[in-house]
C-alpha cells in the first residue's frame, strides 16, 4: 500500500517504452485513491466503505481489436456478475518516445 510519505514509483520502471505523459497520468490517478481516503468520501447511499481500484492497461494492434473486444465483453459480464464496477477507457495513438 502506498502512503503519502512515499513517492509513487514511475511506471516506466516496469514498462520501458511507456510514453512519459501516460506514466505521469498513471502516477497522478494513483494518488487520487489516497486523497479520497484522506477526505473520508462516502460510498453509495452514504455508507463509508473502503474501495480499491485496479488498473489494467492493454496495448494492442488494430488487427487484434475484434478478438480483444470479444474477450472484454466476456470479462465485463463476469465482473458485473461478481458485483464489481468496471470502467473502460480507450486511449488512442499511444506512441513510444
N, C-alpha and C positions, 0 to 999 in steps of 0.2 A: 504494500500500500504506500503510495507516495504522500508525503507530507509537505506542507507549505515551506518548511525549512529546508527541504531538499529539492534541488532543481530537477525538473523532468528531463530525462536524457533525450538527446536528439535522435529521432527515429532513423535517421540516416546512418547511425551506427550499425543498424541491422539490415537496412536496405540501401546499399551504397548509391544506387542510381536514382533514388527518390529525389524529385526536384526540391530545391530549398524552400520554396513557397509552401509546398504541400507538407513538408516537415514542420515548418513553423505553424501551419494550420493545425496539425495533429497535436503539437505541444500546447497550443492555445486552448483547443477544445478539451484536452485532458485536464487542464487546470480548472475548467468550469465545474466539474464534479465537486472539487474541494470547495469552491466558492458557494455552491448550492448548500452543501452540508454546513458550512460556516454560518450561512444566513438562516438555517433551520427551515428551509422551504418545505411546505406541506405537500403530501402526495394527494391523490384524488380524494374528494369528499372530506378534506381537512385532516385525513389520517396521516400522522407522521410515520413514515416508513423509509428505511434506508433503501435507496435504489442504486443500482450499479449500472454501468454502461460498458458494453464491449464493442470495439470497433473491428471491422473486418474489411480489408482492402483487397480487392480482386483486380489484378492487372491482366487484361486480356486483349487479344487482337480481334478485329471486326469479324474475322472468319469463325470465331468461337461464340459469337453473340447468341445464336439460336440455342446452342447446347447450354450455355450459361443461363439464359432466360428460363429454360426448362428446369434446370437444377434449382434456380432461385424460387420459381413458383412452388416446387415441391417443398423446399426448405421453409418458405413463408407459411404454407399450410400447417406444417408440423410445429413451427414456432407459435402460431396462433392457437393451435390445439393445446399447447403447453401453457397458455396464458401469458405469453411473453410478447411485449410490444416490439415491432420491427419498423425501422425507418430506413429506406433505401434512397441513396442519393447518387446520381451519376455525375462524375467529374470528367469532362471531356478534354481532349487534347493534352494528355499528360506527356510531357517530353522530358527526356533526361538531359541534364546540362553537361 
